[in-house]
Amino acid sequence: MTVWEPQSNTWASAGSVSRNKEPIANALDEYLEARESASFTHILEIASGFGDHVRVFAGRHPEMTFQPTEAQRECLETLSQIRQANVLPPRKLNVLDDNDWGALKSAQSRFDGIININMIHISPPASTEALFKHATTLLTEDGFVFLYGAYLSEDGTFASAADERFDASLKERDAAFGLRHPGDVDATARKYNFTRVVSKTMALNNRIFIWRYTGQTGQRIRPDA
């Protein structure tokens, strides 16, 4: 069976990354500060791109260790050049490749949180399912999943004409791409025992959602659960 592989048409624009990296880091800081009783030391980033975000996160949190991952060779090569002491060497991870997940689980201890930026709308819907499914075997108890990206409004409509045009442009790249309904993502998260605890609207109608893991660490979920 052929596994879908992301290509350069999934890359975020440099301007978008530059505008968003500080506000996204601020939102992460707010969540971490609100969870002051928790001890976060080991964070996994999925679809790290060229490392713009993980550099900012690591710079703000020298007490934490960050594991960047990517599916694309060009991105992995750039990530490998990061020289921050608390950023680990990147690992290959295609979220739709069970072999990649298996290798990550074998090589790493559990993570306190998972961060994923601008992937859900630029990948097949199965990527969302894979992320939450495998998160159950990677996260510590009470760990979190932090997602940022473009979404439909809660009522399933486009928040603006610009969002509708963006959705159309995504589907021109790949028919499986497109803005997701938050309720659909939430349903997938709940299936794997995650509870949404943060919903935050960002610039240009982008959204941040954070889910806390409320299940048993490492539990096995039936596919039809």
Residue pairs with C-beta under 8 A, 6 or more apart in sequence:
3 94
3 96
3 97
4 94
4 96
4 123
4 124
4 126
4 176
5 71
5 94
6 47
6 71
6 72
6 94
6 122
6 123
7 72
8 72
8 74
9 122
9 173
9 174
10 72
10 119
10 122
10 123
10 173
11 49
12 49
12 118
12 122
16 118
17 49
17 50
17 52
17 53
18 52
19 203
20 148
20 202
20 203
20 206
21 52
21 53
21 56
22 56
23 202
23 203
24 53
24 117
24 148
24 202
24 208
25 53
25 56
25 57
25 60
27 148
27 198
27 200
27 202
27 208
28 57
28 115
28 146
29 60
31 144
31 146
31 198
31 210
32 40
32 61
38 112
38 142
39 112
40 64
40 112
40 113
41 63
41 64
41 65
41 112
42 64
42 65
42 67
42 109
42 110
42 111
42 112
43 57
43 64
43 65
43 66
43 67
43 111
43 112
43 113
43 114
43 115
44 66
44 67
44 69
44 108
44 111
44 113
44 114
44 115
44 138
45 53
45 54
45 57
45 66
45 67
45 68
45 69
45 114
45 115
45 116
45 117
46 69
46 93
46 95
46 114
46 115
46 116
46 119
46 131
47 69
47 70
47 71
47 95
47 116
47 117
47 118
47 119
48 54
48 68
48 69
48 70
48 75
48 79
48 90
49 70
49 75
49 117
49 118
50 75
50 78
50 79
51 68
51 75
51 78
51 79
51 82
51 87
53 115
53 117
54 66
54 68
54 79
54 82
54 87
55 82
55 84
55 87
57 64
57 66
57 115
58 64
58 66
58 84
58 86
58 87
59 84
61 86
62 85
62 86
63 86
64 86
65 86
65 87
65 88
66 86
66 87
66 88
67 88
67 91
67 108
67 111
68 79
68 82
68 87
68 88
68 90
68 91
69 90
69 91
69 92
69 93
69 104
70 76
70 79
70 90
70 92
70 93
71 92
71 93
71 94
71 95
71 97
71 100
75 90
76 90
76 92
79 90
80 89
80 90
91 103
91 104
91 107
92 100
92 103
93 100
93 101
93 104
94 100
95 101
95 119
95 123
95 127
95 130
95 131
95 134
96 124
96 126
96 127
96 130
101 130
101 134
104 138
105 134
105 137
105 138
108 138
110 138
110 139
110 140
110 143
110 217
111 138
111 139
111 140
111 143
112 139
112 140
112 143
112 144
113 139
113 143
113 144
113 145
113 146
114 131
114 135
114 138
114 139
114 143
114 144
114 145
114 146
115 146
116 131
116 145
116 146
116 147
116 148
117 147
117 148
117 149
118 148
118 149
118 150
119 127
119 149
120 127
120 128
120 147
120 149
120 151
120 180
120 185
121 149
121 150
121 151
121 170
121 177
121 178
121 179
121 180
122 170
122 173
122 177
123 176
123 177
124 174
124 176
124 177
125 176
125 180
128 180
128 184
128 185
128 188
129 188
131 145
132 145
132 188
132 189
132 191
132 192
132 194
132 211
133 192
133 221
135 143
135 145
135 192
135 194
135 213
136 192
136 193
136 213
136 215
136 217
136 218
136 219
136 221
137 217
137 218
139 145
139 213
139 217
140 217
141 213
141 216
141 217
142 212
142 213
142 214
143 212
143 213
144 197
144 210
144 211
144 212
144 213
145 189
145 194
145 210
145 211
145 213
146 208
146 209
146 210
147 185
147 208
147 209
147 210
147 211
148 202
148 206
148 207
148 208
149 206
149 207
150 163
150 166
150 167
150 179
150 205
150 206
150 207
151 179
151 180
151 181
151 182
151 185
151 206
151 207
152 158
152 159
152 163
152 179
152 180
152 181
152 182
153 159
153 182
154 182
154 183
156 181
156 183
158 164
158 167
158 179
159 205
160 205
162 204
162 205
163 179
163 205
166 179
167 178
167 179
170 177
170 178
170 179
171 177
171 178
182 199
182 207
182 209
185 209
186 196
186 209
189 195
189 196
189 211
191 221
191 225
192 215
192 221
193 213
193 214
193 215
193 216
193 219
193 221
194 211
194 212
194 213
194 214
194 215
195 211
195 212
195 214
196 209
196 210
196 211
197 210
197 211
197 212
198 208
198 209
198 210
199 207
199 208
199 209
200 207
200 208
200 209
201 207
202 208
